[in-house]
Amino acid sequence: MKPHVLLIPAAIASAFAIATPAEARPDLRKMTCAQAQHLVLQHGAVVFTTGRHTYSMYVSNRSWCDWGQQLFPQYGPTRDNPKCHVAFECREPLFRPFSFDD
């Protein structure tokens, strides 16, 4: 068997592997607010496409966060609501400086 014959299937497979993750990510802008909320509740955490070159992870509860992170409401543009409260995001808590007045 010729070596170049083996390279063709490998090249085709790698092209599909590169294209798949971006295509598999749901586009928040094409969903209704209720559909997006349901998807997060169903899966626990979802990475949505939020713009032409942007994406964001939405989580349903704190179990998806790293230790020390907190839940903050996360909004996004859906088909029927430009500021839909889809779910939450994990973030470091806001820094609160030490005060002697406490």
Accessible surface in RSA format (square Angstrom, percent):
REM  Atomic radii and reference values for relative SASA: ProtOr
REM  Chains: A
REM  Algorithm: Lee & Richards
REM  Probe-radius: 1.40
REM  Slices: 20
REM RES _ NUM      All-atoms   Total-Side   Main-Chain    Non-polar    All polar
REM                ABS   REL    ABS   REL    ABS   REL    ABS   REL    ABS   REL
RES MET A   1   188.78  97.8 101.92  67.5  86.86 206.8 108.67  92.4  80.11 106.1
RES LYS A   2   131.79  64.3 128.61  78.9   3.18   7.6  75.06  67.6  56.73  60.4
RES PRO A   3   105.05  76.6  99.82  91.0   5.23  19.0 102.84  84.9   2.21  13.8
RES HIS A   4   101.93  55.7  99.77  69.3   2.15   5.5  65.83  67.8  36.10  42.0
RES VAL A   5    63.07  41.5  61.82  56.0   1.25   3.0  61.84  53.7   1.23   3.3
RES LEU A   6   111.02  61.8 102.84  73.6   8.18  20.6 103.02  72.4   7.99  21.5
RES LEU A   7   120.44  67.1 118.91  85.1   1.53   3.8 119.03  83.6   1.41   3.8
RES ILE A   8   103.40  58.8 100.97  75.2   2.43   5.8 103.40  74.5   0.00   0.0
RES PRO A   9    79.48  57.9  71.46  65.1   8.03  29.2  75.77  62.6   3.72  23.1
RES ALA A  10    58.10  53.4  45.84  70.7  12.25  27.9  53.12  74.8   4.98  13.2
RES ALA A  11    60.87  56.0  49.67  76.6  11.20  25.5  56.21  79.2   4.66  12.3
RES ILE A  12    94.65  53.9  91.62  68.3   3.03   7.3  94.63  68.1   0.01   0.0
RES ALA A  13    61.57  56.6  51.21  79.0  10.36  23.6  57.21  80.6   4.36  11.6
RES SER A  14    58.26  49.2  52.27  69.8   5.99  13.8  41.78  89.0  16.48  23.1
RES ALA A  15    59.33  54.5  48.74  75.2  10.59  24.1  54.15  76.3   5.18  13.7
RES PHE A  16   137.82  69.0 137.26  85.0   0.56   1.4 137.73  83.5   0.09   0.3
RES ALA A  17    67.19  61.8  48.07  74.2  19.12  43.5  57.33  80.7   9.86  26.1
RES ILE A  18   139.62  79.5 121.52  90.5  18.10  43.6 127.59  91.9  12.03  32.7
RES ALA A  19    41.51  38.2  32.70  50.5   8.82  20.1  41.03  57.8   0.48   1.3
RES THR A  20    74.67  53.1  73.39  74.4   1.28   3.0  58.08  78.0  16.59  25.1
RES PRO A  21    86.75  63.2  74.26  67.7  12.50  45.4  81.88  67.6   4.87  30.3
RES ALA A  22    64.12  59.0  50.77  78.3  13.35  30.4  52.08  73.3  12.04  31.9
RES GLU A  23   139.48  80.1 106.65  80.7  32.83  78.2  50.09  96.9  89.39  73.0
RES ALA A  24    75.47  69.4  41.79  64.5  33.68  76.6  53.65  75.6  21.82  57.8
RES ARG A  25    73.77  31.0  60.42  30.8  13.35  31.8  11.57  15.8  62.20  37.7
RES PRO A  26    40.79  29.7  30.07  27.4  10.72  39.0  40.79  33.7   0.00   0.0
RES ASP A  27    26.50  18.6  19.98  19.9   6.53  15.4  13.01  30.6  13.49  13.5
RES LEU A  28     0.00   0.0   0.00   0.0   0.00   0.0   0.00   0.0   0.00   0.0
RES ARG A  29    95.34  40.0  84.65  43.2  10.68  25.4  36.65  50.1  58.69  35.6
RES LYS A  30   148.84  72.6 136.19  83.6  12.65  30.1  83.91  75.5  64.93  69.2
RES MET A  31    34.43  17.8  34.13  22.6   0.30   0.7  34.24  29.1   0.18   0.2
RES THR A  32    28.04  19.9  28.04  28.4   0.00   0.0  24.90  33.4   3.14   4.7
RES CYS A  33    19.32  14.6  19.32  21.5   0.00   0.0   9.35  23.7   9.97  10.8
RES ALA A  34    67.69  62.2  61.84  95.4   5.85  13.3  63.09  88.8   4.60  12.2
RES GLN A  35    90.82  50.8  83.29  60.9   7.52  17.9  32.88  70.0  57.94  43.9
RES ALA A  36     0.00   0.0   0.00   0.0   0.00   0.0   0.00   0.0   0.00   0.0
RES GLN A  37    61.51  34.4  60.79  44.4   0.71   1.7  14.08  30.0  47.42  36.0
RES HIS A  38   115.01  62.9 112.79  78.4   2.22   5.7  77.88  80.3  37.14  43.2
RES LEU A  39    37.34  20.8  37.23  26.6   0.11   0.3  37.23  26.1   0.11   0.3
RES VAL A  40     1.27   0.8   1.27   1.1   0.00   0.0   1.27   1.1   0.00   0.0
RES LEU A  41   134.66  75.0 110.84  79.3  23.83  59.9 111.04  78.0  23.63  63.6
RES GLN A  42   115.83  64.8  78.97  57.7  36.86  87.8  28.65  61.0  87.18  66.1
RES HIS A  43   103.88  56.8  83.55  58.1  20.34  52.0  56.32  58.0  47.56  55.3
RES GLY A  44     9.33  11.5   0.00   N/A   9.33  11.5   8.51  23.3   0.82   1.8
RES ALA A  45    23.71  21.8   7.45  11.5  16.26  37.0   7.64  10.8  16.07  42.6
RES VAL A  46    14.69   9.7   9.62   8.7   5.08  12.2  14.63  12.7   0.06   0.2
RES VAL A  47    56.92  37.5  50.67  45.9   6.26  15.1  50.67  44.0   6.26  17.0
RES PHE A  48     0.00   0.0   0.00   0.0   0.00   0.0   0.00   0.0   0.00   0.0
RES THR A  49    20.48  14.6  20.48  20.8   0.00   0.0  15.98  21.5   4.50   6.8
RES THR A  50    26.30  18.7  16.83  17.1   9.47  22.6  10.61  14.3  15.69  23.7
RES GLY A  51    13.89  17.1   0.00   N/A  13.89  17.1  13.67  37.5   0.22   0.5
RES ARG A  52   208.63  87.6 174.81  89.1  33.83  80.5  62.55  85.5 146.09  88.5
RES HIS A  53   153.38  83.8 118.60  82.4  34.78  89.0  96.70  99.7  56.67  65.9
RES THR A  54    76.11  54.1  70.53  71.5   5.57  13.3  68.56  92.1   7.55  11.4
RES TYR A  55   139.27  65.0 118.75  67.6  20.52  53.4  70.67  53.1  68.60  84.6
RES SER A  56    30.20  25.5  24.84  33.1   5.36  12.3  17.56  37.4  12.64  17.7
RES MET A  57    84.08  43.5  73.14  48.4  10.94  26.0  47.79  40.6  36.29  48.1
RES TYR A  58     3.06   1.4   3.06   1.7   0.00   0.0   0.00   0.0   3.06   3.8
RES VAL A  59     0.78   0.5   0.78   0.7   0.00   0.0   0.78   0.7   0.00   0.0
RES SER A  60    25.50  21.6   8.01  10.7  17.49  40.3   7.29  15.5  18.22  25.5
RES ASN A  61    67.64  46.6  67.23  65.0   0.42   1.0  31.04  74.7  36.60  35.4
RES ARG A  62   122.02  51.2 118.46  60.4   3.56   8.5  50.07  68.4  71.95  43.6
RES SER A  63    96.04  81.2  54.35  72.5  41.68  96.0  55.90 119.0  40.14  56.2
RES TRP A  64   116.34  46.7  95.16  46.1  21.18  49.7  94.82  50.6  21.52  34.9
RES CYS A  65    19.87  15.0   0.00   0.0  19.87  46.7   0.92   2.3  18.95  20.4
RES ASP A  66    99.48  69.7  94.69  94.2   4.79  11.3  23.05  54.3  76.43  76.2
RES TRP A  67   239.69  96.2 213.36 103.3  26.32  61.8 188.45 100.5  51.24  83.1
RES GLY A  68    26.29  32.4   0.00   N/A  26.29  32.4  20.91  57.4   5.38  12.1
RES GLN A  69    29.01  16.2  29.01  21.2   0.00   0.0   0.00   0.0  29.01  22.0
RES GLN A  70    84.77  47.4  84.20  61.5   0.58   1.4  20.19  43.0  64.58  49.0
RES LEU A  71    55.69  31.0  32.76  23.4  22.93  57.7  32.76  23.0  22.93  61.7
RES PHE A  72    34.86  17.4  34.78  21.5   0.08   0.2  34.86  21.1   0.00   0.0
RES PRO A  73    71.48  52.1  60.05  54.7  11.42  41.5  60.05  49.6  11.42  71.0
RES GLN A  74    17.57   9.8  15.87  11.6   1.70   4.1   7.29  15.5  10.29   7.8
RES TYR A  75   104.04  48.6  83.83  47.7  20.21  52.6  48.81  36.7  55.23  68.1
RES GLY A  76     4.98   6.1   0.00   N/A   4.98   6.1   4.98  13.7   0.00   0.0
RES PRO A  77    52.18  38.0  52.07  47.5   0.11   0.4  52.18  43.1   0.00   0.0
RES THR A  78    10.97   7.8   0.00   0.0  10.97  26.1   0.00   0.0  10.97  16.6
RES ARG A  79   153.83  64.6 120.95  61.7  32.89  78.3  58.15  79.5  95.69  58.0
RES ASP A  80    93.30  65.4  56.29  56.0  37.01  87.5  37.81  89.0  55.49  55.3
RES ASN A  81    53.37  36.8  52.07  50.3   1.30   3.1   8.44  20.3  44.93  43.4
RES PRO A  82   117.59  85.7 100.51  91.6  17.08  62.1 103.66  85.6  13.93  86.6
RES LYS A  83   140.46  68.5 130.29  79.9  10.17  24.2  74.01  66.6  66.45  70.8
RES CYS A  84     0.05   0.0   0.00   0.0   0.05   0.1   0.05   0.1   0.00   0.0
RES HIS A  85    68.64  37.5  63.47  44.1   5.18  13.2  43.71  45.0  24.93  29.0
RES VAL A  86     6.95   4.6   0.00   0.0   6.95  16.8   0.00   0.0   6.95  18.9
RES ALA A  87     7.04   6.5   3.54   5.5   3.50   8.0   7.04   9.9   0.00   0.0
RES PHE A  88    62.97  31.5  62.97  39.0   0.00   0.0  62.97  38.2   0.00   0.0
RES GLU A  89    43.77  25.1  43.34  32.8   0.42   1.0   4.55   8.8  39.21  32.0
RES CYS A  90    29.29  22.2   8.85   9.9  20.44  48.0   8.65  21.9  20.64  22.3
RES ARG A  91    99.17  41.6  95.79  48.8   3.38   8.0  41.63  56.9  57.54  34.9
RES GLU A  92   111.94  64.3 102.31  77.4   9.62  22.9  60.56 117.1  51.37  41.9
RES PRO A  93    56.95  41.5  43.67  39.8  13.28  48.3  43.67  36.1  13.28  82.6
RES LEU A  94   147.02  81.9 127.44  91.2  19.58  49.2 129.96  91.3  17.05  45.9
RES PHE A  95   177.78  88.9 146.11  90.5  31.67  82.4 151.83  92.1  25.95  74.3
RES ARG A  96   178.58  75.0 156.63  79.8  21.95  52.3  66.08  90.3 112.50  68.2
RES PRO A  97    89.28  65.1  82.79  75.5   6.49  23.6  83.35  68.8   5.92  36.8
RES PHE A  98   168.55  84.3 134.12  83.1  34.44  89.6 140.84  85.4  27.71  79.3
RES SER A  99    40.19  34.0  32.66  43.6   7.52  17.3  26.60  56.6  13.59  19.0
RES PHE A 100   187.31  93.7 155.80  96.5  31.51  82.0 159.36  96.6  27.95  80.0
RES ASP A 101   139.16  97.5 103.83 103.3  35.33  83.5  34.13  80.3 105.03 104.8
RES ASP A 102   129.77  90.9  63.44  63.1  66.33 156.8  60.85 143.2  68.92  68.7
END  Absolute sums over single chains surface
CHAIN  1 A     7861.6       6575.5       1286.1       5136.7       2724.9
END  Absolute sums over all chains
TOTAL          7861.6       6575.5       1286.1       5136.7       2724.9
